[in-house]
Each structure stands twice: as structure tokens, then as C-alpha cells.
């Protein structure tokens, strides 16, 4: 059997998008605006789902962007949060982004994390999670967010991971709705019809 290899890349539009926007965002709303705009661009380009995320340092500098690549890469785990986490770990050269709590890093995501992304957050070393749309907003257009505790944010806070919800929620919801208007694929693998 030949050994398999897995690689992925951010979409080609990302380079110009990053050059236009810069990499420093001083307020949480600026960071969320950047992430929501990334999600919208991903929808316009039809290269994945309507989700985006970014990891930022304590100064608001972008460490790694992430967009949903599930459909374009045929890989169910390439959610925006996972992509951003992987790229941040590669850029920083460590699996523990926060270096054992010595460094502050914030995950800003256009929609609250699904069950898989929720599970990855404590292992990543993230200090704070900032969310736009809620899981119920993603579920309202047909996405299955998986078996996650209803008070998931409390579970993260118990692990000393700060959670901020509803930042630019309506703008993030607009991206989800636009995705369905454009006929975006609602991918729920393994779900019986």
C-alpha cells in the first residue's frame, strides 16, 4: 500500500483579500468584521461553506486565517476553526498555541463552533473564543452542529478559556442566509434522510 499524504491550501482569493485588509485589527468588532467578510467571500467564490475564522494575538494581529474547505477539499474536518488552528500551529511552530498559558491568542469565528471544533479548542491552547452567529442560526439553514453541550461556553470557561458571543451576530447570520439563497450545499455526512 502506498503511503498517503494530506495537504490543503487556502483558496487563491485569500492572498489579495489579506493584502487589501492588512493584518492588524485593534477591536473585537474589527476582527469579527474581517472574519465575517472572509466568510462572505468564501460564499461568493463557492469554495466551501459559509464559515470563517481567524486566530489573533493579544495586539489584534492576525496569526492565521481559516475558511471552510469541506466541499472544495472533500474533507469533513476542514472547518474554518480547524483550518485556522492548524495554520496558527504551523506558523508558531508549536501544537500549544498559547505556550502553556504564557501567550494570549483569540479565535474569532463567524459562527459558534460545532461539536468537532468545540472539542479542538481546549487542546489548541486558545485563550479566548469570539463568536458571531449562534449554532441555532447555522441549524436554522440545515447544518447539523453535532452533539455539543447546550452550555458549551461554560465548559470552556471552566477551563479558563474566555467566550464572547453575538459579536456582529446579524451580519454573520446574513452570510448564512446568503449561502442558502445561492444554493450552497448543506453537507451533513452520515445523516440519514
PAPATOR-121447 format. One record per residue: residue in three letters; x, y, z negated of N, C-alpha, C in turn. Coordinates in nm, 2 decimals, always signed. Layout:
> ALA/X/Y/Z/X/Y/Z/X/Y/Z
...
// end
This chain:
> UNK/+0.08/-0.12/+0.00/+0.00/+0.00/+0.00/+0.09/+0.12/+0.00
> UNK/+0.05/+0.22/+0.09/+0.13/+0.34/+0.09/+0.09/+0.43/-0.03
> UNK/+0.19/+0.49/-0.09/+0.16/+0.58/-0.20/+0.09/+0.71/-0.14
> UNK/-0.01/+0.75/-0.21/-0.09/+0.86/-0.17/-0.04/+0.99/-0.24
> UNK/-0.06/+1.10/-0.17/-0.02/+1.23/-0.22/-0.14/+1.32/-0.21
> UNK/-0.15/+1.42/-0.31/-0.26/+1.51/-0.30/-0.21/+1.65/-0.31
> UNK/-0.25/+1.73/-0.22/-0.21/+1.88/-0.21/-0.34/+1.96/-0.18
> UNK/-0.34/+2.08/-0.23/-0.45/+2.17/-0.19/-0.39/+2.31/-0.18
> UNK/-0.46/+2.39/-0.10/-0.42/+2.53/-0.09/-0.54/+2.62/-0.10
> UNK/-0.52/+2.74/-0.15/-0.63/+2.84/-0.15/-0.66/+2.87/+0.00
> UNK/-0.78/+2.92/+0.03/-0.82/+2.95/+0.16/-0.73/+3.06/+0.22
> UNK/-0.72/+3.06/+0.35/-0.64/+3.16/+0.42/-0.68/+3.31/+0.40
> UNK/-0.81/+3.33/+0.37/-0.85/+3.47/+0.35/-0.80/+3.53/+0.22
> UNK/-0.76/+3.44/+0.13/-0.72/+3.48/-0.01/-0.60/+3.57/-0.01
> UNK/-0.50/+3.56/+0.08/-0.38/+3.64/+0.08/-0.42/+3.79/+0.10
> UNK/-0.50/+3.81/+0.21/-0.54/+3.95/+0.23/-0.62/+4.01/+0.12
> UNK/-0.71/+3.92/+0.07/-0.80/+3.96/-0.04/-0.72/+4.01/-0.16
> UNK/-0.62/+3.93/-0.19/-0.53/+3.96/-0.31/-0.45/+4.09/-0.28
> UNK/-0.40/+4.11/-0.16/-0.33/+4.23/-0.13/-0.41/+4.35/-0.14
> UNK/-0.54/+4.34/-0.09/-0.63/+4.46/-0.10/-0.67/+4.50/-0.24
> UNK/-0.68/+4.40/-0.33/-0.73/+4.42/-0.46/-0.62/+4.45/-0.57
> UNK/-0.50/+4.41/-0.54/-0.40/+4.42/-0.64/-0.40/+4.31/-0.74
> UNK/-0.32/+4.32/-0.85/-0.32/+4.21/-0.94/-0.34/+4.25/-1.09
> UNK/-0.37/+4.38/-1.11/-0.39/+4.43/-1.25/-0.53/+4.49/-1.26
> UNK/-0.60/+4.44/-1.37/-0.74/+4.47/-1.39/-0.75/+4.50/-1.54
> UNK/-0.76/+4.63/-1.58/-0.75/+4.66/-1.72/-0.87/+4.63/-1.81
> UNK/-0.99/+4.63/-1.75/-1.11/+4.60/-1.83/-1.16/+4.46/-1.80
> UNK/-1.24/+4.41/-1.89/-1.30/+4.28/-1.86/-1.40/+4.29/-1.75
> UNK/-1.47/+4.40/-1.73/-1.56/+4.42/-1.62/-1.49/+4.42/-1.49
> UNK/-1.37/+4.48/-1.49/-1.29/+4.49/-1.36/-1.24/+4.35/-1.33
> UNK/-1.21/+4.27/-1.43/-1.16/+4.13/-1.40/-1.28/+4.05/-1.35
> UNK/-1.40/+4.07/-1.41/-1.52/+3.99/-1.36/-1.56/+4.04/-1.22
> UNK/-1.55/+4.17/-1.20/-1.59/+4.22/-1.06/-1.50/+4.15/-0.96
> UNK/-1.37/+4.14/-0.99/-1.27/+4.07/-0.90/-1.32/+3.93/-0.87
> UNK/-1.35/+3.86/-0.98/-1.39/+3.72/-0.97/-1.52/+3.70/-0.89
> UNK/-1.62/+3.78/-0.92/-1.75/+3.78/-0.85/-1.73/+3.81/-0.70
> UNK/-1.64/+3.91/-0.67/-1.61/+3.94/-0.53/-1.54/+3.82/-0.46
> UNK/-1.46/+3.75/-0.53/-1.39/+3.63/-0.48/-1.50/+3.52/-0.45
> UNK/-1.59/+3.50/-0.54/-1.70/+3.40/-0.52/-1.78/+3.44/-0.40
> UNK/-1.81/+3.57/-0.38/-1.89/+3.61/-0.27/-1.82/+3.59/-0.14
> UNK/-1.69/+3.62/-0.14/-1.61/+3.60/-0.02/-1.60/+3.45/+0.02
> UNK/-1.59/+3.36/-0.08/-1.59/+3.22/-0.06/-1.72/+3.17/+0.00
> UNK/-1.83/+3.23/-0.04/-1.96/+3.20/+0.02/-1.97/+3.25/+0.16
> UNK/-1.92/+3.37/+0.19/-1.92/+3.43/+0.33/-1.84/+3.34/+0.42
> UNK/-1.73/+3.29/+0.37/-1.64/+3.21/+0.46/-1.68/+3.07/+0.47
> UNK/-1.78/+3.02/+0.39/-1.83/+2.88/+0.39/-1.73/+2.78/+0.37
> UNK/-1.64/+2.81/+0.27/-1.53/+2.72/+0.24/-1.54/+2.64/+0.11
> UNK/-1.65/+2.66/+0.04/-1.67/+2.59/-0.09/-1.79/+2.64/-0.15
> UNK/-1.81/+2.61/-0.28/-1.93/+2.65/-0.35/-1.92/+2.80/-0.39
> UNK/-2.03/+2.85/-0.45/-2.04/+2.99/-0.49/-1.97/+3.03/-0.62
> UNK/-1.85/+2.97/-0.64/-1.79/+2.99/-0.77/-1.65/+3.04/-0.76
> UNK/-1.60/+3.12/-0.85/-1.46/+3.17/-0.85/-1.42/+3.19/-1.00
> UNK/-1.29/+3.19/-1.01/-1.23/+3.21/-1.15/-1.09/+3.27/-1.13
> UNK/-1.04/+3.32/-1.24/-0.91/+3.37/-1.24/-0.85/+3.37/-1.38
> UNK/-0.72/+3.35/-1.39/-0.66/+3.35/-1.52/-0.57/+3.48/-1.53
> UNK/-0.59/+3.55/-1.64/-0.52/+3.68/-1.65/-0.45/+3.68/-1.78
> UNK/-0.34/+3.75/-1.79/-0.26/+3.77/-1.91/-0.32/+3.88/-2.00
> UNK/-0.25/+3.90/-2.11/-0.31/+4.00/-2.21/-0.31/+4.14/-2.16
> UNK/-0.24/+4.17/-2.05/-0.25/+4.30/-1.99/-0.35/+4.32/-1.87
> UNK/-0.41/+4.21/-1.84/-0.51/+4.21/-1.73/-0.44/+4.18/-1.60
> UNK/-0.32/+4.12/-1.60/-0.25/+4.09/-1.48/-0.30/+3.95/-1.43
> UNK/-0.34/+3.94/-1.31/-0.38/+3.81/-1.25/-0.26/+3.71/-1.25
> UNK/-0.28/+3.60/-1.31/-0.17/+3.49/-1.30/-0.21/+3.40/-1.19
> UNK/-0.34/+3.36/-1.18/-0.38/+3.26/-1.08/-0.53/+3.28/-1.05
> UNK/-0.56/+3.29/-0.92/-0.70/+3.29/-0.88/-0.75/+3.15/-0.85
> UNK/-0.87/+3.13/-0.85/-0.93/+3.00/-0.81/-1.07/+3.02/-0.75
> UNK/-1.09/+2.95/-0.64/-1.23/+2.94/-0.58/-1.26/+2.79/-0.57
> UNK/-1.39/+2.77/-0.56/-1.44/+2.63/-0.55/-1.40/+2.58/-0.41
> UNK/-1.33/+2.46/-0.41/-1.28/+2.40/-0.29/-1.34/+2.26/-0.27
> UNK/-1.45/+2.23/-0.34/-1.51/+2.09/-0.34/-1.54/+2.05/-0.20
> UNK/-1.62/+2.12/-0.12/-1.66/+2.08/+0.01/-1.55/+2.09/+0.11
> UNK/-1.47/+2.19/+0.10/-1.36/+2.21/+0.21/-1.25/+2.11/+0.19
> UNK/-1.23/+2.06/+0.07/-1.12/+1.96/+0.04/-1.17/+1.82/+0.02
> UNK/-1.30/+1.80/+0.02/-1.36/+1.67/-0.01/-1.31/+1.61/-0.15
> UNK/-1.30/+1.70/-0.25/-1.25/+1.66/-0.38/-1.34/+1.72/-0.49
> UNK/-1.42/+1.64/-0.55/-1.52/+1.68/-0.65/-1.46/+1.76/-0.77
> UNK/-1.33/+1.74/-0.80/-1.28/+1.81/-0.92/-1.22/+1.95/-0.89
> UNK/-1.22/+1.99/-0.76/-1.16/+2.12/-0.73/-1.26/+2.23/-0.75
> UNK/-1.31/+2.24/-0.88/-1.39/+2.36/-0.92/-1.30/+2.48/-0.93
> UNK/-1.36/+2.60/-0.93/-1.28/+2.72/-0.94/-1.19/+2.73/-1.06
> UNK/-1.25/+2.69/-1.18/-1.18/+2.69/-1.30/-1.06/+2.60/-1.30
> UNK/-1.08/+2.48/-1.25/-0.97/+2.38/-1.24/-0.86/+2.42/-1.15
> UNK/-0.90/+2.48/-1.03/-0.80/+2.53/-0.94/-0.72/+2.64/-1.00
> UNK/-0.79/+2.74/-1.07/-0.71/+2.85/-1.14/-0.62/+2.79/-1.25
> UNK/-0.67/+2.69/-1.33/-0.58/+2.63/-1.43/-0.46/+2.56/-1.37
> UNK/-0.48/+2.48/-1.27/-0.37/+2.41/-1.20/-0.27/+2.52/-1.15
> UNK/-0.31/+2.62/-1.08/-0.22/+2.72/-1.03/-0.15/+2.80/-1.14
> UNK/-0.22/+2.83/-1.24/-0.15/+2.90/-1.36/-0.05/+2.81/-1.42
> UNK/-0.08/+2.69/-1.44/+0.02/+2.60/-1.50/+0.14/+2.58/-1.41
> UNK/+0.12/+2.58/-1.28/+0.24/+2.57/-1.19/+0.32/+2.70/-1.19
> UNK/+0.25/+2.81/-1.19/+0.32/+2.94/-1.19/+0.40/+2.96/-1.32
> UNK/+0.34/+2.92/-1.43/+0.40/+2.94/-1.56/+0.50/+2.83/-1.59
> UNK/+0.49/+2.72/-1.52/+0.59/+2.61/-1.54/+0.56/+2.53/-1.67
> UNK/+0.43/+2.53/-1.71/+0.40/+2.45/-1.83/+0.26/+2.41/-1.83
> UNK/+0.23/+2.29/-1.89/+0.09/+2.25/-1.89/+0.01/+2.32/-2.00
> UNK/+0.07/+2.37/-2.10/+0.01/+2.45/-2.20/+0.02/+2.60/-2.17
> UNK/-0.08/+2.65/-2.10/-0.07/+2.79/-2.05/-0.04/+2.89/-2.17
> UNK/-0.10/+2.87/-2.28/-0.08/+2.96/-2.39/+0.05/+2.93/-2.48
> UNK/+0.13/+2.84/-2.44/+0.25/+2.80/-2.51/+0.23/+2.79/-2.66
> UNK/+0.14/+2.70/-2.69/+0.11/+2.67/-2.83/+0.06/+2.79/-2.91
> UNK/-0.02/+2.88/-2.84/-0.08/+2.99/-2.91/+0.01/+3.12/-2.91
> UNK/+0.13/+3.11/-2.85/+0.22/+3.22/-2.85/+0.18/+3.33/-2.75
> UNK/+0.11/+3.28/-2.65/+0.07/+3.38/-2.54/-0.08/+3.37/-2.52
> UNK/-0.13/+3.49/-2.48/-0.28/+3.51/-2.46/-0.31/+3.50/-2.31
> UNK/-0.40/+3.41/-2.28/-0.44/+3.40/-2.14/-0.59/+3.39/-2.14
> UNK/-0.66/+3.46/-2.05/-0.80/+3.46/-2.04/-0.85/+3.40/-1.91
> UNK/-0.94/+3.31/-1.92/-1.01/+3.25/-1.80/-1.14/+3.33/-1.77
> UNK/-1.15/+3.39/-1.66/-1.27/+3.47/-1.62/-1.33/+3.39/-1.51
> UNK/-1.46/+3.35/-1.53/-1.53/+3.26/-1.44/-1.66/+3.32/-1.40
> UNK/-1.70/+3.31/-1.27/-1.82/+3.37/-1.22/-1.95/+3.31/-1.28
> UNK/-1.93/+3.18/-1.32/-2.05/+3.11/-1.38/-1.99/+3.03/-1.50
> UNK/-2.07/+3.01/-1.60/-2.02/+2.93/-1.72/-1.97/+2.79/-1.67
> UNK/-1.87/+2.74/-1.74/-1.81/+2.61/-1.70/-1.91/+2.50/-1.70
> UNK/-1.90/+2.41/-1.61/-1.97/+2.28/-1.61/-1.91/+2.19/-1.71
> UNK/-1.96/+2.07/-1.72/-1.91/+1.98/-1.82/-1.76/+1.94/-1.80
> UNK/-1.72/+1.93/-1.68/-1.58/+1.89/-1.65/-1.49/+2.01/-1.68
> UNK/-1.53/+2.13/-1.64/-1.44/+2.25/-1.67/-1.44/+2.28/-1.82
> UNK/-1.55/+2.26/-1.88/-1.56/+2.28/-2.03/-1.46/+2.19/-2.10
> UNK/-1.45/+2.06/-2.05/-1.36/+1.97/-2.11/-1.21/+2.00/-2.08
> UNK/-1.19/+2.07/-1.97/-1.05/+2.10/-1.94/-1.00/+2.22/-2.01
> UNK/-1.08/+2.31/-2.06/-1.04/+2.44/-2.12/-0.96/+2.42/-2.24
> UNK/-1.00/+2.34/-2.34/-0.92/+2.32/-2.46/-0.78/+2.26/-2.43
> UNK/-0.77/+2.18/-2.33/-0.64/+2.12/-2.30/-0.55/+2.21/-2.22
> UNK/-0.60/+2.32/-2.17/-0.52/+2.41/-2.08/-0.44/+2.51/-2.16
> UNK/-0.48/+2.54/-2.28/-0.41/+2.64/-2.36/-0.47/+2.78/-2.34
> UNK/-0.59/+2.79/-2.28/-0.66/+2.92/-2.26/-0.70/+2.98/-2.40
> UNK/-0.69/+3.11/-2.41/-0.72/+3.18/-2.54/-0.86/+3.23/-2.54
> UNK/-0.92/+3.26/-2.42/-1.05/+3.33/-2.41/-1.11/+3.29/-2.28
> UNK/-1.24/+3.27/-2.28/-1.32/+3.24/-2.16/-1.43/+3.35/-2.15
> UNK/-1.43/+3.41/-2.03/-1.53/+3.52/-2.00/-1.61/+3.47/-1.88
> UNK/-1.75/+3.47/-1.90/-1.84/+3.41/-1.81/-1.94/+3.52/-1.75
> UNK/-1.97/+3.50/-1.62/-2.07/+3.59/-1.56/-2.21/+3.52/-1.57
> UNK/-2.25/+3.45/-1.47/-2.38/+3.38/-1.47/-2.37/+3.27/-1.57
> UNK/-2.49/+3.22/-1.61/-2.50/+3.11/-1.71/-2.52/+2.98/-1.63
> UNK/-2.50/+2.87/-1.70/-2.52/+2.74/-1.65/-2.67/+2.73/-1.59
> UNK/-2.76/+2.78/-1.66/-2.90/+2.77/-1.62/-2.92/+2.84/-1.49
> UNK/-2.84/+2.94/-1.46/-2.85/+3.01/-1.33/-2.81/+2.92/-1.22
> UNK/-2.70/+2.85/-1.24/-2.65/+2.75/-1.14/-2.75/+2.64/-1.13
> UNK/-2.80/+2.59/-1.24/-2.90/+2.48/-1.23/-3.03/+2.53/-1.16
> UNK/-3.06/+2.65/-1.17/-3.19/+2.70/-1.10/-3.18/+2.69/-0.95
> UNK/-3.06/+2.69/-0.89/-3.04/+2.67/-0.75/-3.01/+2.53/-0.71
> UNK/-3.01/+2.44/-0.81/-2.99/+2.30/-0.78/-2.87/+2.23/-0.83
> UNK/-2.77/+2.30/-0.88/-2.64/+2.24/-0.93/-2.66/+2.16/-1.06
> UNK/-2.60/+2.05/-1.07/-2.60/+1.97/-1.19/-2.48/+2.01/-1.27
> UNK/-2.50/+2.07/-1.38/-2.38/+2.12/-1.46/-2.33/+2.01/-1.56
> UNK/-2.39/+1.89/-1.56/-2.34/+1.78/-1.64/-2.37/+1.79/-1.78
> UNK/-2.34/+1.68/-1.86/-2.37/+1.67/-2.00/-2.28/+1.75/-2.09
> UNK/-2.32/+1.87/-2.11/-2.24/+1.96/-2.19/-2.32/+2.00/-2.31
> UNK/-2.26/+2.02/-2.43/-2.34/+2.06/-2.55/-2.41/+2.19/-2.52
> UNK/-2.53/+2.20/-2.57/-2.61/+2.32/-2.55/-2.54/+2.45/-2.61
> UNK/-2.47/+2.42/-2.72/-2.40/+2.53/-2.78/-2.24/+2.52/-2.76
> UNK/-2.21/+2.50/-2.63/-2.08/+2.47/-2.59/-1.98/+2.58/-2.63
> UNK/-2.02/+2.70/-2.63/-1.93/+2.81/-2.66/-1.89/+2.80/-2.81
> UNK/-1.98/+2.75/-2.90/-1.94/+2.73/-3.04/-1.83/+2.63/-3.05
> UNK/-1.84/+2.52/-2.97/-1.74/+2.42/-2.98/-1.60/+2.48/-2.94
> UNK/-1.60/+2.57/-2.84/-1.47/+2.63/-2.80/-1.43/+2.73/-2.91
> UNK/-1.52/+2.80/-2.97/-1.48/+2.90/-3.08/-1.43/+2.83/-3.20
> UNK/-1.48/+2.71/-3.23/-1.43/+2.63/-3.34/-1.28/+2.59/-3.31
> UNK/-1.24/+2.59/-3.19/-1.10/+2.56/-3.15/-1.02/+2.69/-3.13
> UNK/-1.08/+2.80/-3.18/-1.01/+2.93/-3.17/-1.00/+2.98/-3.03
> UNK/-1.09/+2.94/-2.94/-1.10/+2.99/-2.81/-1.22/+3.09/-2.80
> UNK/-1.19/+3.22/-2.78/-1.30/+3.32/-2.78/-1.38/+3.30/-2.65
> UNK/-1.51/+3.32/-2.66/-1.60/+3.31/-2.55/-1.68/+3.44/-2.54
> UNK/-1.69/+3.50/-2.42/-1.76/+3.62/-2.39/-1.86/+3.58/-2.27
> UNK/-1.99/+3.60/-2.29/-2.09/+3.56/-2.19/-2.16/+3.68/-2.13
> UNK/-2.22/+3.66/-2.02/-2.31/+3.75/-1.95/-2.24/+3.88/-1.90
> UNK/-2.11/+3.88/-1.87/-2.04/+3.99/-1.81/-2.08/+4.00/-1.66
> UNK/-2.14/+4.11/-1.62/-2.19/+4.12/-1.48/-2.27/+4.00/-1.44
> UNK/-2.36/+3.95/-1.53/-2.44/+3.83/-1.50/-2.52/+3.85/-1.38
> UNK/-2.59/+3.96/-1.36/-2.68/+3.98/-1.25/-2.60/+3.98/-1.11
> UNK/-2.49/+4.03/-1.11/-2.40/+4.03/-0.99/-2.36/+3.89/-0.96
> UNK/-2.33/+3.81/-1.06/-2.29/+3.67/-1.04/-2.41/+3.59/-0.99
> UNK/-2.52/+3.61/-1.05/-2.65/+3.54/-1.00/-2.67/+3.57/-0.86
> UNK/-2.65/+3.70/-0.82/-2.67/+3.74/-0.68/-2.59/+3.65/-0.58
> UNK/-2.47/+3.62/-0.62/-2.38/+3.53/-0.54/-2.44/+3.39/-0.53
> UNK/-2.49/+3.34/-0.64/-2.56/+3.21/-0.63/-2.68/+3.21/-0.54
> UNK/-2.76/+3.31/-0.55/-2.88/+3.32/-0.47/-2.84/+3.34/-0.32
> UNK/-2.73/+3.41/-0.29/-2.69/+3.43/-0.15/-2.64/+3.30/-0.10
> UNK/-2.58/+3.22/-0.18/-2.53/+3.09/-0.13/-2.65/+3.00/-0.08
> UNK/-2.76/+3.00/-0.16/-2.88/+2.92/-0.12/-2.94/+2.99/+0.00
> UNK/-2.95/+3.12/+0.01/-3.01/+3.19/+0.13/-2.93/+3.15/+0.26
> UNK/-2.80/+3.13/+0.25/-2.72/+3.09/+0.36/-2.72/+2.94/+0.39
> UNK/-2.79/+2.87/+0.31/-2.80/+2.72/+0.33/-2.68/+2.65/+0.28
> UNK/-2.61/+2.70/+0.18/-2.50/+2.64/+0.12/-2.53/+2.50/+0.06
> UNK/-2.44/+2.41/+0.07/-2.46/+2.27/+0.03/-2.46/+2.26/-0.13
> UNK/-2.57/+2.20/-0.18/-2.58/+2.18/-0.32/-2.52/+2.04/-0.34
> UNK/-2.40/+2.02/-0.39/-2.33/+1.89/-0.39/-2.34/+1.84/-0.54
> UNK/-2.41/+1.73/-0.55/-2.43/+1.67/-0.68/-2.40/+1.52/-0.66
> UNK/-2.28/+1.48/-0.64/-2.24/+1.34/-0.61/-2.29/+1.25/-0.71
> UNK/-2.33/+1.13/-0.67/-2.38/+1.03/-0.76/-2.51/+1.05/-0.82
> UNK/-2.58/+1.16/-0.79/-2.71/+1.19/-0.85/-2.81/+1.12/-0.75
> UNK/-2.90/+1.04/-0.82/-3.00/+0.97/-0.74/-3.11/+1.06/-0.70
> UNK/-3.16/+1.04/-0.58/-3.27/+1.13/-0.53/-3.40/+1.06/-0.55
// end
